[in-house]
């Protein structure tokens, strides 16, 4: 599976600059005026995984295939998007197709870069976009309540759904996103066929100036974004789009030195991917051999046969067993033969739940 992340934000917050930096190119137009991005831009990037480097040195494969991530640069939203303002309906449809949202929030001061509302206020900017998503969700929930009420006339059990959606509607009408609304396991079932924009996992990318990183703990704009993220059960990442753009042009060695000077261990792309994987409950398992070393993305809790199906449907249909060694064990042993000698190569059956970093060879018969 390929994780699809949509980048949203008001016009002129640095969204397209960040998109270009993360995707290593200039696919998106970055300019100092609203709606520099009209049509969505899409970039596919490799998921950084140092485990592939080790496996490559061990197997000397003909091919190395990392997991990939699709990033969609969605045009800047404005007030009234849920009513079609600023091509809003099209943009909301683009968001609906994404697994998670990176909401770029302007936290830097620069009098030469126009802000659509005339001043820097992260909480106001977040509210502007959140409300458009919430307004769209309110319409969705109102239609869902109407259907549930009709069904409840002939089935009293449906009243529980009516009550649930009524509580959710009140939450949304209070200006709160659906992701901050507590949902039980039973109620989760009600939402399976009711996708909500404001319930999608969100990473708030607080776009700061380079100098702001030195005083992050006392940076007022960043603190306001962090507080909102905590209230919404969302994630927050401090980031500098301009710095990321500069880093993207450097060699791997110079890139690492630059990051260390800023007090960062990893690039913005790596941090966004790691946070996105965590929010969506994703992990990677690995396959390794002379022909190919490859990472595969699955959801936490996936069992071995279904993981095998990610490679080929025949693997799942004819699944016999999975021969597995954890990456950490293989790295410590130095070779698969040594891991086997130490009893670290395991044979797992149909009920085995895959773990992040499992190196696996599936046995099947079709």
Number of C-alpha atoms within 10 A of each C-alpha: 12 13 20 21 25 23 28 25 27 25 24 22 27 23 29 29 23 27 28 22 24 23 21 17 14 13 16 26 15 18 15 15 13 19 19 16 19 17 15 16 19 18 18 16 16 15 18 15 13 9 15 19 12 15 24 20 9 16 15 17 16 11 13 18 14 19 19 19 20 18 23 24 28 25 29 27 23 22 17 17 23 24 13 14 13 19 19 20 15 19 21 20 11 17 22 18 13 19 16 24 25 25 22 27 29 28 26 22 13 11 9 7 13 16 20 15 11 8 11 19 17 23 15 11 20 19 17 18 22 18 21 23 23 26 21 19 24 20 12 16 20 14 11 19 18 12 13 19 17 13 16 16 11 9 11 11 11 16 16 14 21 20 14 14 20 16 13 20 21 12 17 22 15 10 14 20 24 22 17 17 14 9 15 7 7 8 14 10 12 15 14 9 8 12 13 20 26 24 17 20 21 26 23 26 30 27 26 24 19 15 11 19 18 12 9 14 10 11 15 13 22 26 16 15 24 19 13 18 18 12 10 17 15 18 21 22 20 21 26 24 27 16 20 23 20 12 21 18 13 12 9 11 8 12 17 17 13 18 17 12 9 14 11 13 14 12 18 23 21 16 16 21 18 15 17 24 19 13 17 16 12 18 21 22 20 23 20 20 17 13 12 16 21 22 23 20 22 23 17 17 13 17 17 23 25 19 24 25 16 15 13 11 14 14 21 22 15 16 21 17 21 23 15 20 21 19 19 13 18 21 15 10 16 13 14 16 13 15 19 14 10 11 10 17 20 15 15 17 15 14 11 15 15 25 18 16 19 21 25 24 17 22 15 16 10 9
